Amino acid sequence: MSASDKNVLIVGGGLAGLACAIRLHEAGARTTIFEQSDDVGGRVRTDLMDGFLLDRGFQVFLDAYPEAGHLLNRQGLDLRAFKPGALIYTPSGMRRVMDVTREPRHFMASVLAPVGSLADKLRVAALKMRLMRVSREDTAAHEDMTTERYLERAGFTPSMIDGFFRSFYGGIFLERDLHTSSRMFEFTFKMFSQGSATLPSAGMGAIPRQLASRLPADTIRLGATVTAIQSGRVTLDSGEQCHGDAVVVATDGSTAAGLLPASAVDAPFWRSVTCLYFAAPRSPLREPIIALNGTGSGLVNNVCVPSDVAPDYAPPGQALVSVSVLGTVNPEGLESRVLSELEAWLGSTVRAWRHLRTYRIERALPKQAPGTGLTGPGFRKEGGVYLCGDHLWSASIEGALISGLRTADAILQPS
Ligand SMILES: Cc1cc2nc3c(=O)[nH]c(=O)nc-3n(C[C@H](O)[C@H](O)[C@H](O)COP(=O)(O)OP(=O)(O)OC[C@H]3O[C@@H](n4cnc5c(N)ncnc54)[C@H](O)[C@@H]3O)c2cc1C
């Protein structure tokens, strides 16, 4: 059967499902995406509220992601970059630690910041040089261990690990224990070294919207929840049955585990996060940078002002503040607890903030223990059904796209 004769049913319109559909469509196959929600994007969506763009959980697009670079029109996304480095809230106040190879004017402030030793800062530079030279395939072949162990073996002091890595990578892995795979750390560190953390000017939801615009309009069926899957057939909650030559399950790992026989896929353990948004009369940071909690205690892990990065995130004359708290903590009085904590970081300016919305995201990232991820085919085939998604490659935008593309390539193989 040639590609143009194939009719493929895709369950889930997140990044993996969209990437899979684009590759199949461009090869001439017919595809239908069944998406239960009211729009595409899955975990990458943006809500508009009172003129503010609220991403569903703070997240960034790393513009060095190789596969995303091929698939997306980055110019069309109008990506706006964060500064390379961070402000770190320490017991002695806010300190600045920058990537001095790109921000040399901050050399002295970064070297003198009481976060790690001078030797730690040289180790960061050496690690950057080393990882920039190795390919993604090489990092995938490296010995895998927890990120914490990896950093200890690399010689970083507890002060650097606790004061910087736990909060910076805590915000990426959504856990401060640094139990995530060191391969994932190396991959992410390399991406930060080679490029910038960015936001599309119209919000993170612009990424799936751009992908969806490359598909014929009738490819995507919104509000279509799939309740049962067999080889070559999906059943919707309306009772409708649809038939195709191949079925792709591009949902998150837990949903896939519920839709397929028990042995097909293990439901992942999830990392959760709570993201609070506030409207402020002016930016408390006044620059496109992330501020991290380097104290080792408190609720808040990281703060930033998306409208300092991309002005359209807030209406004129206002600023949007995004605050991430790891896990899904007790919601009782959370907003006021967060604000009183941030008053110590940023001063009395926080009293003028207005709470906009809080997102509690239970299923944010599948846990990535050592020995999982960034290796293997990036998809599975079980009982005639293909499975893809970030849980099968890496918990990231890049990982979801790679998984979707590789699934499409497997389907397009001549049978
Ligand atoms: C708060 C947060 C922060 C993050 N930070 C970053 C970051 O900074 N950088 C980065 O690269 N990545 C980040 N990620 C990870 C990244 O967003 C995900 O890895 C990626 O979007 C997963 O895409 P996916 O297509 O595999 O799955 P999903 O996005 O989960 O898509 C699955 C789709 O399937 C649909 N679906 C589920 N069940 C059914 C059903 N029965 N029938 C029909 N449709 C169904 C869902 O509605 C959804 O649209 C973050 C994620 C979150 C949540």
PDBQT file of the ligand as one rigid body, heavy atoms in Angstrom, charges set to zero:
ROOT
HETATM    1  C1  LIG A 501       3.473  23.157  33.104  1.00  0.00    +0.000 C 
HETATM    2  C2  LIG A 501       4.323  22.532  32.041  1.00  0.00    +0.000 A 
HETATM    3  C3  LIG A 501       5.583  23.039  31.799  1.00  0.00    +0.000 A 
HETATM    4  C4  LIG A 501       6.360  22.509  30.778  1.00  0.00    +0.000 A 
HETATM    5  N1  LIG A 501       7.559  23.108  30.475  1.00  0.00    +0.000 NA
HETATM    6  C5  LIG A 501       8.178  22.764  29.323  1.00  0.00    +0.000 A 
HETATM    7  C6  LIG A 501       9.256  23.551  28.823  1.00  0.00    +0.000 A 
HETATM    8  O1  LIG A 501       9.605  24.587  29.393  1.00  0.00    +0.000 OA
HETATM    9  N2  LIG A 501       9.868  23.153  27.668  1.00  0.00    +0.000 N 
HETATM   10  C7  LIG A 501       9.485  22.023  27.011  1.00  0.00    +0.000 A 
HETATM   11  O2  LIG A 501      10.089  21.702  25.979  1.00  0.00    +0.000 OA
HETATM   12  N3  LIG A 501       8.458  21.264  27.446  1.00  0.00    +0.000 NA
HETATM   13  C8  LIG A 501       7.787  21.617  28.563  1.00  0.00    +0.000 A 
HETATM   14  N4  LIG A 501       6.700  20.908  29.001  1.00  0.00    +0.000 N 
HETATM   15  C9  LIG A 501       6.421  19.609  28.379  1.00  0.00    +0.000 C 
HETATM   16  C10 LIG A 501       5.661  19.659  27.056  1.00  0.00    +0.000 C 
HETATM   17  O3  LIG A 501       4.656  20.637  27.083  1.00  0.00    +0.000 OA
HETATM   18  C11 LIG A 501       5.061  18.272  26.822  1.00  0.00    +0.000 C 
HETATM   19  O4  LIG A 501       6.096  17.312  26.918  1.00  0.00    +0.000 OA
HETATM   20  C12 LIG A 501       4.393  18.118  25.449  1.00  0.00    +0.000 C 
HETATM   21  O5  LIG A 501       3.556  19.196  25.166  1.00  0.00    +0.000 OA
HETATM   22  C13 LIG A 501       3.610  16.808  25.416  1.00  0.00    +0.000 C 
HETATM   23  O6  LIG A 501       2.954  16.692  24.175  1.00  0.00    +0.000 OA
HETATM   24  P1  LIG A 501       2.176  15.359  23.784  1.00  0.00    +0.000 P 
HETATM   25  O7  LIG A 501       1.584  15.568  22.445  1.00  0.00    +0.000 OA
HETATM   26  O8  LIG A 501       3.073  14.173  23.969  1.00  0.00    +0.000 OA
HETATM   27  O9  LIG A 501       1.027  15.170  24.893  1.00  0.00    +0.000 OA
HETATM   28  P2  LIG A 501      -0.202  16.110  25.273  1.00  0.00    +0.000 P 
HETATM   29  O10 LIG A 501       0.166  17.517  25.151  1.00  0.00    +0.000 OA
HETATM   30  O11 LIG A 501      -0.673  15.627  26.604  1.00  0.00    +0.000 OA
HETATM   31  O12 LIG A 501      -1.308  15.806  24.169  1.00  0.00    +0.000 OA
HETATM   32  C14 LIG A 501      -2.218  14.741  24.272  1.00  0.00    +0.000 C 
HETATM   33  C15 LIG A 501      -3.538  15.171  23.630  1.00  0.00    +0.000 C 
HETATM   34  O13 LIG A 501      -4.443  14.060  23.647  1.00  0.00    +0.000 OA
HETATM   35  C16 LIG A 501      -5.740  14.548  23.953  1.00  0.00    +0.000 C 
HETATM   36  N5  LIG A 501      -6.517  13.423  24.476  1.00  0.00    +0.000 N 
HETATM   37  C17 LIG A 501      -6.328  12.758  25.651  1.00  0.00    +0.000 A 
HETATM   38  N6  LIG A 501      -7.241  11.756  25.770  1.00  0.00    +0.000 NA
HETATM   39  C18 LIG A 501      -7.996  11.781  24.657  1.00  0.00    +0.000 A 
HETATM   40  C19 LIG A 501      -9.086  10.984  24.202  1.00  0.00    +0.000 A 
HETATM   41  N7  LIG A 501      -9.559   9.967  24.926  1.00  0.00    +0.000 N 
HETATM   42  N8  LIG A 501      -9.639  11.270  22.995  1.00  0.00    +0.000 NA
HETATM   43  C20 LIG A 501      -9.178  12.316  22.243  1.00  0.00    +0.000 A 
HETATM   44  N9  LIG A 501      -8.134  13.103  22.637  1.00  0.00    +0.000 NA
HETATM   45  C21 LIG A 501      -7.554  12.828  23.825  1.00  0.00    +0.000 A 
HETATM   46  C22 LIG A 501      -5.471  15.640  24.974  1.00  0.00    +0.000 C 
HETATM   47  O14 LIG A 501      -6.585  16.528  25.105  1.00  0.00    +0.000 OA
HETATM   48  C23 LIG A 501      -4.241  16.302  24.394  1.00  0.00    +0.000 C 
HETATM   49  O15 LIG A 501      -4.576  17.334  23.498  1.00  0.00    +0.000 OA
HETATM   50  C24 LIG A 501       5.896  21.397  30.023  1.00  0.00    +0.000 A 
HETATM   51  C25 LIG A 501       4.627  20.874  30.286  1.00  0.00    +0.000 A 
HETATM   52  C26 LIG A 501       3.837  21.447  31.264  1.00  0.00    +0.000 A 
HETATM   53  C27 LIG A 501       2.449  20.926  31.470  1.00  0.00    +0.000 C 
ENDROOT
TORSDOF 0
